[in-house]
Amino acid sequence: MARLEGVKAAKTKAEEKEKMEFQSFWEIRQKDFTLKTTLDKQKLLESLVVKFGALSELEMQLKNKLITDLLA
């Protein structure tokens, strides 16, 4: 017994919809990861700026790198 002609088309349409939903979800996750990374860098920079006392050479390099990354 053969399937109706529209069954394959409906199945393909459903698969395409799932694929589009997955791509949309993946794009949202990538944007979220980028925002979280930026926020983490900002928090780290803030902790270095607020720190009392002199910063070590390594901390100064990190601070300068974070400033450069956030302004780029």
N, C-alpha and C positions, 0 to 999 in steps of 0.2 A: 504494500500500500504506500503510495507516494504522498509526500507532504503537500500541503497547499502551497501555491506559488508565493504567497505573502509571508510564510513562516520564516524563510531564510532572511528575507528583507527585514522583518521585525527583529530577528535575532541579531543581525548585523547592526541595526540601529541601536539596540540596547547595549551592545558591546561598545559602540562608539561613544554612547552617552557615559558609560562607566569610565572609559579612557579619558574623556574630557573632564569628568569630575576628579579623577585622580591627578591629572595635570594641574587643574586649578588648585587642588589641595596641596600639591607639591610646591607650586609657586608661592602660596601663602606661607608654607613652612620655611621656605628659603628666605622670604622677606622677614619673617619673625626671627629667624636665626641671625640675620644681618643686624636687625635692630637690637637684639639681645647682646650681640658682640660689641656694638657701639656703646650701649649702655654700660657694659662691664668696663670698657676702656675709660669712659667718663668717670665712673666711680673710682677706678684706680688712680686716675689723674687727680681727682678731687682729694683723695686721701694723701697723695704726695704734696699737693699744694697746701693743705691744711696742717701738715706735719710740722711740729715745732722743732727747732734746732736745725742744724746744718744737714743737708742731704749728702749722702755718700756719692761718690762718682758714678756708681752703677745706678743709683736712684735718679741722679740728674740726667743720665743718658736715657733712662726709661721715660722720665718726664718729658724730655725733648722729643723722643720718638712718638709718644702718645699725642703730644700737641700737633706734631707734623701729620700723623695719621688722621686725627680728627678734623684738621683744617683742610685736608686734601679731598 
